[in-house]
Amino acid sequence: MRTEEPAQGLGLPFDDVRFESRLVWIFGSPRTGSTWLLNLLTFPLTLTTERPSGSKLVRGAPARVAALPINEPYLPNHLTPTFNGFAEPGDPTFVLNPLRADDPSYFFSDAFADSWRPEVRRLVLVRLHAQSELAAREHGLEEPVVVVKEPNGSHGADLVMSLLPRARMIFQLRDGRDVIDSLIHAQARDGWLGGPGGVTGIEGESERLAFVRRHSRLWVNRTMAVQRAYDAHSPELRWTVRYEDLRSDTRRALRPAVDWLGLERSDEELEAAISTYDFDSVPAHARGPTKPLRAATPGLWRENMSAEERRTMEEIMGPKLVELGYEV
């Protein structure tokens, strides 16, 4: 994947290099706490679909606005579509682009990379700048940091970050076994992703085991893609946040990330963000196994998954989990 810096001077009505340096991308996997991290970093703004900018102020929040949230624009899903989404880890058929990279007819073929790469970069910057400027006007800001959450597009992280080498990247990491445990609860028949009336959710031992097998492979492939992007990106522009660290001591895990982004948060402002989004402060009716806010307890996979499901997860994810510092 190319990582050379793009030429300056795209003829845009804004400084494209300066704006690119204000972008922050969160990659990793769904169910890693990426929404929580986005909320913490962009507090006192939060996401909304009721305003044109996609953001609004948290009522009564004392913190200064310094960063804007953007929630899953699905850019990598369009630029890097999956071909065999549940392929074995490392299988090149996981995404489409490598399969057709040598085909001159493919839009993103290597033969025409010099023509499409600058234009895709231009499109990304123009689109995100428009939303950023709208939000800045709504909230009275000047050049805010723009934090983009893309967990479901993590398989395309390497292409996105190669197009935007001056942007920052956060690798949001969580034990893959907890990711699968959370996903399987979400997509159960009574889960919040189980379909209308729960009629399309997974049910029964065989369906659960098949789900575990497929999504364990997907977790590994997504993680590998994010690692490729991370390894190719400038060390000073990349950061790793572990969900387990964020959960055990939020202030200690969050403070260095906030300082790295240059958000200039006081201890009081940081504490306001942490207390606003503390899991234990969520009303009981709004959290639980069938809700998006489920349990926030690392290691629940040991209790919720059967012995066969645990074996299947570790057979597929084991080497990657060990590499990332998790016990297997």
C-alpha positions in Angstrom: 0.0 0.0 0.0 1.4 3.4 -1.0 2.2 5.8 1.9 3.9 8.7 0.1 2.7 12.1 1.0 0.3 13.5 -1.6 1.2 16.7 -3.5 0.0 19.9 -1.9 -2.1 22.5 -3.7 -5.3 20.8 -4.8 -6.9 24.1 -5.7 -9.4 23.7 -2.8 -10.9 26.7 -1.0 -9.2 25.5 2.2 -5.7 24.3 3.2 -6.0 20.6 2.5 -2.8 19.7 4.3 -3.8 21.7 7.4 -7.3 20.1 7.4 -5.9 16.6 6.9 -3.7 17.0 10.0 -6.9 17.7 12.1 -8.5 14.4 11.2 -8.4 11.4 13.6 -9.6 8.0 12.6 -10.7 5.3 15.1 -10.4 1.8 13.7 -10.5 -1.7 15.3 -13.7 -3.7 15.4 -17.3 -3.2 16.4 -18.1 -3.7 20.1 -14.7 -2.4 21.2 -16.1 0.6 23.0 -15.4 2.9 20.0 -18.6 4.9 20.6 -17.6 5.4 24.2 -14.1 6.5 23.2 -15.6 8.9 20.5 -17.9 10.4 23.1 -15.0 10.9 25.6 -12.7 12.5 23.1 -15.4 14.9 21.6 -17.2 15.8 24.8 -19.2 18.1 25.3 -20.4 17.4 21.8 -22.3 14.2 21.1 -23.8 12.6 18.0 -27.3 13.3 16.7 -29.2 12.8 13.5 -31.4 15.8 14.3 -28.9 18.5 13.3 -27.3 19.0 9.9 -23.8 18.8 11.3 -24.5 15.5 13.1 -23.5 16.8 16.5 -25.0 18.7 19.4 -24.0 19.9 22.9 -24.5 17.7 25.9 -27.0 19.7 28.1 -25.3 21.5 30.9 -21.8 20.3 30.0 -19.1 22.6 31.4 -16.3 21.6 29.0 -15.0 23.6 26.0 -15.6 22.2 22.6 -12.4 21.2 20.9 -13.3 18.2 18.8 -16.2 17.1 16.5 -17.6 13.6 16.3 -18.4 11.8 13.0 -20.0 8.4 13.2 -19.2 5.7 10.7 -19.3 7.4 7.3 -18.6 3.9 5.9 -15.9 5.3 3.6 -13.7 2.1 3.8 -16.7 -0.1 3.0 -17.0 1.8 -0.4 -13.3 2.0 -1.2 -12.4 -1.5 0.0 -15.5 -3.8 -0.3 -15.3 -7.2 1.3 -15.4 -10.1 -1.1 -15.3 -13.1 1.2 -16.0 -11.5 4.5 -15.6 -14.6 6.6 -12.5 -15.9 4.9 -9.8 -17.7 6.9 -7.4 -15.3 8.5 -4.9 -14.0 6.0 -6.9 -15.2 3.0 -6.4 -12.5 0.2 -10.0 -13.0 -0.9 -11.2 -11.3 2.3 -11.5 -8.0 0.4 -12.0 -7.3 -3.3 -9.2 -4.8 -4.2 -6.2 -7.2 -4.1 -8.1 -9.7 -6.3 -8.6 -7.1 -9.1 -5.6 -4.8 -8.5 -4.0 -6.1 -11.7 -7.2 -5.7 -13.8 -7.1 -2.4 -15.8 -10.9 -2.4 -15.8 -11.2 -2.3 -12.0 -11.8 1.3 -10.9 -9.1 1.0 -8.2 -6.6 -0.9 -10.2 -2.9 -0.4 -9.6 -2.3 0.6 -13.2 -4.3 3.8 -12.7 -3.4 4.5 -9.1 -1.7 7.8 -10.0 -5.0 9.1 -11.4 -7.5 7.8 -8.8 -5.6 8.2 -5.5 -5.3 12.0 -5.5 -8.9 12.4 -6.6 -10.2 10.0 -3.8 -8.1 11.9 -1.3 -9.6 15.2 -2.6 -13.1 13.7 -2.3 -12.6 12.6 1.3 -11.2 15.9 2.4 -13.8 18.0 0.6 -16.7 15.9 2.1 -15.4 15.9 5.7 -14.4 19.6 5.5 -17.9 20.5 4.6 -19.3 18.7 7.7 -16.6 20.1 9.8 -17.3 23.7 8.7 -21.0 23.3 9.3 -20.4 22.0 12.8 -17.9 24.8 13.5 -20.4 27.4 12.5 -23.1 25.8 14.6 -20.9 25.7 17.7 -18.7 28.8 17.2 -15.4 26.9 16.6 -12.2 27.5 14.7 -10.3 24.6 13.3 -11.5 21.8 15.6 -10.1 18.3 15.7 -12.4 16.0 13.7 -12.7 12.4 15.1 -14.1 9.8 12.7 -15.3 6.5 14.1 -15.0 3.6 11.6 -15.1 0.2 13.4 -17.2 -1.6 10.8 -14.8 -0.3 8.1 -11.7 -1.4 9.8 -10.9 -3.9 6.9 -10.1 -0.9 4.8 -8.0 1.0 7.3 -4.8 0.5 5.3 -6.2 2.2 2.2 -7.8 5.1 4.0 -4.7 5.9 6.1 -2.4 5.6 3.0 -4.5 8.3 1.4 -4.3 10.5 4.4 -0.7 10.2 5.8 -1.0 13.4 7.8 -4.1 12.3 9.7 -4.0 10.6 13.1 -5.0 7.0 13.7 -6.3 5.4 16.9 -6.3 1.6 17.1 -9.1 0.7 19.5 -8.3 -2.8 20.7 -10.3 -5.3 22.7 -10.1 -9.0 23.5 -11.7 -10.6 20.4 -13.5 -13.1 22.6 -15.3 -10.3 24.4 -16.1 -8.8 21.0 -17.7 -12.1 19.8 -19.6 -12.5 23.1 -21.0 -8.9 22.7 -21.9 -9.5 19.0 -23.7 -12.7 19.7 -25.9 -11.1 22.4 -26.6 -8.2 20.1 -27.7 -10.5 17.2 -29.6 -13.0 19.3 -33.4 -13.1 18.7 -34.0 -10.9 21.7 -31.0 -8.7 21.0 -31.0 -5.1 19.8 -29.7 -6.3 16.3 -31.9 -9.3 16.2 -34.1 -7.9 13.4 -37.7 -6.8 13.5 -39.4 -8.7 16.3 -36.3 -10.8 16.7 -37.3 -13.0 13.8 -33.9 -12.9 12.1 -31.7 -13.3 15.1 -29.4 -16.2 15.8 -30.8 -19.0 17.9 -29.8 -22.5 19.0 -26.4 -24.1 19.5 -25.5 -24.8 15.8 -26.4 -21.2 14.7 -24.4 -19.8 17.6 -21.3 -21.9 16.8 -21.5 -21.0 13.1 -21.7 -17.3 14.1 -18.7 -17.7 16.5 -16.6 -19.3 13.8 -17.5 -16.7 11.1 -17.0 -13.7 13.3 -13.8 -14.9 14.9 -12.3 -15.0 11.4 -13.7 -11.6 10.7 -12.2 -10.2 13.9 -8.7 -11.5 12.9 -8.9 -10.2 9.4 -10.1 -6.8 10.6 -7.4 -6.7 13.2 -4.7 -7.6 10.6 -5.9 -4.8 8.3 -5.7 -2.2 11.1 -2.2 -3.5 12.1 -1.0 -3.0 8.5 -2.3 0.5 8.5 -0.8 1.2 11.9 2.6 -0.2 11.0 2.7 1.8 7.8 1.7 5.1 9.5 4.1 7.6 11.1 4.7 6.6 14.8 4.0 10.1 16.0 0.5 10.0 14.4 -0.7 6.7 15.7 -2.0 5.6 19.1 -3.4 2.4 20.7 -6.2 2.4 23.2 -7.1 -0.9 24.9 -10.7 -1.2 26.0 -9.6 -3.1 29.1 -7.4 -0.2 30.2 -10.1 2.4 29.4 -12.5 0.4 31.5 -10.3 -0.3 34.5 -8.9 3.3 34.9 -10.6 5.7 32.4 -8.7 8.8 33.5 -5.3 7.2 33.3 -6.0 5.7 29.8 -7.7 8.8 28.4 -5.4 11.6 29.6 -2.4 10.7 27.4 -4.6 10.3 24.3 -6.3 13.7 24.9 -2.9 15.3 25.3 -1.6 13.6 22.2 -4.5 15.1 20.3 -3.7 18.5 21.7 -7.2 19.0 23.1 -6.1 20.9 26.2 -8.6 19.5 28.6 -8.4 20.4 32.3 -8.7 17.7 34.9 -12.2 19.0 35.6 -13.3 18.9 32.0 -11.9 15.4 31.6 -13.7 14.2 34.7 -16.9 15.7 33.4 -16.6 13.7 30.2 -15.8 10.5 32.2 -18.7 10.9 34.6 -21.2 11.7 31.8 -20.4 8.4 30.0 -19.7 6.2 33.0 -21.5 2.9 32.5 -22.6 2.6 36.1 -24.5 5.9 35.8 -26.7 4.5 32.9 -30.2 3.7 34.1 -30.8 0.0 34.6 -33.6 -0.1 32.0 -31.1 1.2 29.4 -28.4 -1.4 29.8 -28.3 -5.2 29.8 -27.7 -8.3 27.6 -30.3 -7.2 25.0 -29.2 -3.5 24.8 -26.3 -1.7 23.0 -24.9 -0.9 26.5 -24.6 -4.5 27.7 -22.2 -5.1 30.6 -18.9 -3.3 30.2 -17.1 -6.1 32.0 -14.0 -7.6 30.3 -13.8 -11.4 30.4 -17.6 -12.2 30.3 -17.0 -14.5 27.4 -15.8 -17.1 30.0 -19.3 -17.1 31.5 -21.5 -16.6 28.5 -19.9 -18.9 25.9 -20.0 -22.7 25.9 -16.9 -24.9 26.0 -17.1 -25.6 22.3 -17.6 -21.9 21.5 -14.5 -21.0 23.6 -12.4 -23.7 21.9 -13.5 -22.4 18.4 -12.7 -18.8 19.3 -9.3 -19.7 20.5 -8.5 -22.0 17.6 -9.1 -19.1 15.2 -8.1 -16.1 17.2 -5.5 -17.6 19.6 -2.3 -16.7 17.8 -3.5 -13.1 17.2 -4.7 -12.7 20.8 -1.3 -13.9 22.1 0.5 -11.5 19.8 -1.6 -8.7 21.1 -0.8 -9.6 24.7 -4.0 -11.5 25.7 -3.9 -14.7 27.6 -5.0 -17.9 25.8 
